[in-house]
Amino acid sequence: MAQASGAETHAPDAPPTPQDALAPVLRPVPTGNGFEAALEQILQVVRLGLVPAGERLPAERDLAIRLGISRVTLREVLKVLHDEGVVESRRGRYGGTFVLARNRVPGEDEVRRRIGAVDVADLLRFRAVLETGAVELCAERRLTGRDAERLRAALTRTQDAPLAEYRRQDTRLHLTLAELSGSPLLTAQYTTVRAQLNELLDCIPLLVRNLEHSQRQHSALVDAVLSGDADGARALMREHCAGTAALLRGFLT
């Protein structure tokens, strides 16, 4: 399969719209490793919950254009994901490639595997650096118009989300902040870090009191960003990241 990816013909570019929830993750992949890089990006979309279980991935043509790969290579990627139980294909008028539900409570062996796959302490440090930097940049940009509306809408979705949907909407809020920072490189790094973080978050319970606290922090954080208070936004995000880190250390180490 790696050989096929090296010989592929790239599809023409068609950048997604700024409001596209998948835009921070799905980008044209490097020539030569198209198969592997496309597989990584689609897995990130699933792990980040940008396409939740039971919903359909973009059409093959759209995915191929976004990723800058041939449809032959994309079909190889989707076959691997199908074989691994990540997606399923459905035929008919409402067919397509649909994300399958994952076990929300990993077993003890799976928890150990996830913890062993990353340096948890370093991941949490890097996450804090990226997130505090992102909100500082957002505040300095003085978000207005559609950008400000996007951020408020992402906050509202977290406030309205039922418990089972909370982490997916929380992820979308943080990804929105990363994207609105104006740094594509920061956004790309953050999507990778957040996908790894979500693997760990899925190993610990959702605590209502913690979520209520997080929501208060989210609201204050968005207010600081939209008022242009870069120092306040950094301090709030640092505190927010520290709370998540404390929970993960408590449950997983």
WOGI-V696753 format. One line per field, one symbol per residue. ss: DSSP state (H for helix, E for strand, C for the rest). phi: phi as a letter, one per 30 degrees, with the letter a starting at -180 (. if undefined). burial: # if it has 16 or more other ideal C-beta (glycine too) atoms within 10 Angstrom, else .. A space follows every 10 residues. Layout:
ss = ???
phi = ???
burial = ???
This chain:
ss = CHHHHHCCCC CCCCCCCCCC CCCCCCCCCC CCCHHHHHHH HHHHHHHCCC CCCCCECCCH HHHHHHHCCC HHHHHHHHHH HHHCCCEEEE CCCCCEEEEC CCCCCCCHHH HHHHHHHCCH HHHHHHHHHH HHHHHHHHHH HCCCHHHHHH HHHHHHHHHH CCHHHHHHHH HHHHHHHHHH CCCHHHHHHH HHHHHHHHHH HCCCCCCHHH HHHHHHHHHH HHHHHHCCCH HHHHHHHHHH HHHHHHHHHH HHC
phi = .dddddcdcd dddaeddedd ddedcdbecd djbddddddd ddddedddid bdejccdeee dddddedibd dddddddddd ddddidbbcb cjecdkccdc dcddbddddd dddddddbde ddedddeddd dddddddedd dhebhdddde dddddddddc ddedcddddd eddddddddd dicedddddd dddddddded dddbddcedd dddedddedd ddedddcidd dddddddddd dddddddddd dcb
burial = ....#..#.# #....#.... #########. ...##.###. ########## #.....##.. ..######## #.##.###.# #....##... .....####. .......... #..##....# ..##.###.# #########. ..#...#..# #..##.##.. #....##### ########## #.#..##.## #.######## ###....... ...##.##.# ##.###..## .######..# #..##..#.. ...
